[in-house]
Amino acid sequence: MNDPLEWANSVAQIADEHKGEHIVVLDMREVTLVADYFVIITGHNLIQVGALADYVEDGMAQGGVQMLTRVGRNQAQWVLLDYGAVVVHIFTEDARSYYDLERLWGDAGVVAWDS
């Protein structure tokens, strides 16, 4: 995988396969230099948030995509996986509602991905 959009789509598909919910891919290229894409995922509880992060991390590594950093471990309400051009945010429902990244980055376009 060489294309950041392909990375974002892969993350979304991995999360979908492992019962992640409300998966959104935001095109950040016009609104920030931080990353090209954000992938936002909701898990049902703390255990699922951690497990989703592990699944994404493993799947991306198998695809040859190296993670730069992971913030949040076991029992975290928000885990961030930084792949440089793609930043993955995995939240509990309460944390996602509280931080509301879709509203915060409301100028970013939503990218359709194949589920």
N, C-alpha and C positions, 0 to 999 in steps of 0.2 A: 504494500500500500504506500503510495507516494503522495497522494492528493489529500489535503486537509478535509475537504468535503467528504471524501471516501472514508476518512477516519471517523468523522462525526456520524456518518450513516452507519458505520460498523458499530460504534458505541451504542447508538439508538437500537440497532437490531439485537445486540447482545443483551441490553437491558430489557428489551421486549421479550426475548426468549426466556428470561429469568424473572418474569412477572413484575418488572418495573412499570410504573404507571405514570400517566400524564407526561409522556416523553415529548420534549420540545427541543428542536434544534434552531438556534438563533444565528443569523448571519451577522457577525459583529464587524465586518470589514469596513463599513462606512461610519461606524460610531466610536471605535476605539482601536488603539494599537496593541492592546493587551493580547488579543487572540483573534483568529479569523472566525471561529465558531465557538459557541457555548452549547453544550448539551445539558439539559436540565431534566432530572429524573426524580420521581417520588417513590420511596419505599414505605411499606406499611408500618414498620417499626424499626427500632435501632438495629436489631439483628439483620433485618433484610437490607437496610442501608449499607451496612458493612459487607454483607454477602454480595450485593450488587457491585460494590466497588471492587471486590476481589475478582468477580467474574469479568468485569470490564478490563481490569488490569491484566488478567491472564489472557483474555482474548486478544487484546491489543499487542501483548508481548508475542503471542503466537503469530500475529500478522507482521511482526518485525517493527512495531512502533514502540519506541522507547519513551517511557514516562520520565518527566523531569522531576516531579515531586508529588507526594500525596500528603494532604493535610486532613487530619481526622482519622481516627482508628476505631477500635471497638467501642461501642456504646456512644458513638458520635451521632448527633442529629443532622450534621452536614459534613459530607466528605467531598473534598475537592481533589480531582486528579488533573494534573497539569501536563499536557502533551505539547506545550508550546503553542502551536497554531490552533489547538483544540483544548478547551478547558471543560471538564465534566464536573457538574454539580449534582450530587445525590443527596436528597433531603428526606427527612420525615415530613409528613403532611403539615404538621404545625410549623416546623422551621421553614418550609417552602412558602407557606402563607405569610409568615412573619417577614422574611427577607424579600419576597415578591420580586425576584429578578426580572421577570417578564415586564413588570411595570417600570422598574428602575431603568431597564434598557429598552423601553418602549419604542425607540426609534429603530431598533434592529428588526430586520425582516425575519419572518419565520420560514424555515426551509422544510419543504415536504420530504419525507423519507419513507421508504418502503417497509411496511410492517409485515 
